[in-house]
Amino acid sequence: MQVLVRDNNIDQALRVLKKKMQREGIFREMKQRRSYEKPSERKVREKSEAVRRARKLARKKLQREGLLADPRKKKTLDGKPQDRNRGAEGGPPRSPRF
């Protein structure tokens, strides 16, 4: 993994490195390796993670196809779905907060 330091800005480089490590799952793996995990427990954990991923993928697919309500959209009084980034009057989209 490589991070470029620009203008001797170490703080920014550290933030980028932490973000990359988080995305790769290195912190989660370090936490798991702190103590020994029996092979049977490892199989159970990996199986449950696979089931969780499959359910999430199926839920996303149903939401895209419109067969399942999208929890991010709220219904208004007239029954029409309201976009989360718009006001009740349906004006221009707000900028996201993050």
C-alpha positions as a printed Julia matrix, in Angstrom:
98×3 Matrix{Float64}:
   0.0     0.0    0.0
   1.41    3.37  -0.94
   0.45    6.93  -0.01
   2.03   10.01  -1.53
   2.91   12.89   0.82
   2.34   16.24  -0.85
   3.79   19.52   0.44
   5.08   17.76   3.59
   1.46   17.39   4.75
   1.75   14.33   7.0
  -1.72   14.74   8.52
  -3.44   14.45   5.14
  -1.27   11.46   4.18
  -2.17    9.7    7.46
  -5.88   10.29   6.85
  -5.58    8.83   3.35
  -3.62    5.82   4.68
  -6.22    5.13   7.4
  -9.02    5.36   4.86
  -7.26    2.89   2.54
  -6.61    0.5    5.42
 -10.24    0.73   6.52
 -11.45   -0.02   2.99
  -9.14   -3.05   2.73
 -10.36   -4.43   6.08
  -6.93   -4.42   7.73
  -8.23   -3.03  11.04
 -10.92   -5.73  11.24
  -8.35   -8.44  10.52
  -5.96   -7.07  13.17
  -8.76   -7.12  15.73
  -9.61  -10.73  14.88
  -5.98  -11.83  15.14
  -5.53  -10.42  18.66
  -6.71  -13.74  20.05
  -6.76  -17.3   18.71
  -9.86  -18.37  16.83
 -10.63  -22.06  16.66
 -11.09  -23.41  13.11
 -14.7   -24.39  13.9
 -15.47  -20.85  15.13
 -13.79  -19.42  12.03
 -15.99  -21.53   9.74
 -19.12  -20.42  11.6
 -18.09  -16.75  11.38
 -17.21  -16.93   7.68
 -20.48  -18.73   6.92
 -22.54  -16.1    8.76
 -20.65  -13.29   6.97
 -21.39  -14.95   3.61
 -25.09  -15.26   4.49
 -25.17  -11.59   5.56
 -23.56  -10.51   2.27
 -25.97  -12.63   0.21
 -29.02  -11.23   2.03
 -27.78   -7.67   1.57
 -27.19   -8.27  -2.14
 -30.68   -9.79  -2.56
 -32.26   -6.87  -0.66
 -30.44   -4.32  -2.86
 -31.57   -6.18  -5.98
 -35.22   -6.17  -4.86
 -35.0    -2.45  -4.07
 -33.6    -1.71  -7.53
 -36.39   -3.73  -9.16
 -39.0    -1.88  -7.1
 -40.3    -4.99  -5.35
 -39.13   -3.76  -1.95
 -39.53   -0.26  -0.54
 -36.34    1.77  -0.38
 -35.85    2.76   3.29
 -33.99    5.92   2.25
 -37.1     7.41   0.6
 -39.94    8.74   2.73
 -43.59    8.67   1.7
 -45.48   11.96   1.68
 -49.13   12.42   2.63
 -50.25   12.01  -1.0
 -48.55    8.56  -1.13
 -45.77    9.52  -3.5
 -42.2     8.7   -2.49
 -40.17   11.73  -1.47
 -36.51   11.9   -2.38
 -34.29   12.19   0.68
 -32.2    15.03  -0.81
 -35.21   17.17  -1.7
 -37.57   19.14   0.48
 -41.28   18.41   0.84
 -42.05   20.83  -2.01
 -39.68   18.95  -4.35
 -37.28   21.81  -4.96
 -33.68   21.45  -6.1
 -31.63   18.76  -4.36
 -29.82   19.69  -1.17
 -26.15   19.07  -0.83
 -25.44   15.85   1.11
 -24.1    16.16   4.67
 -20.83   14.26   4.95
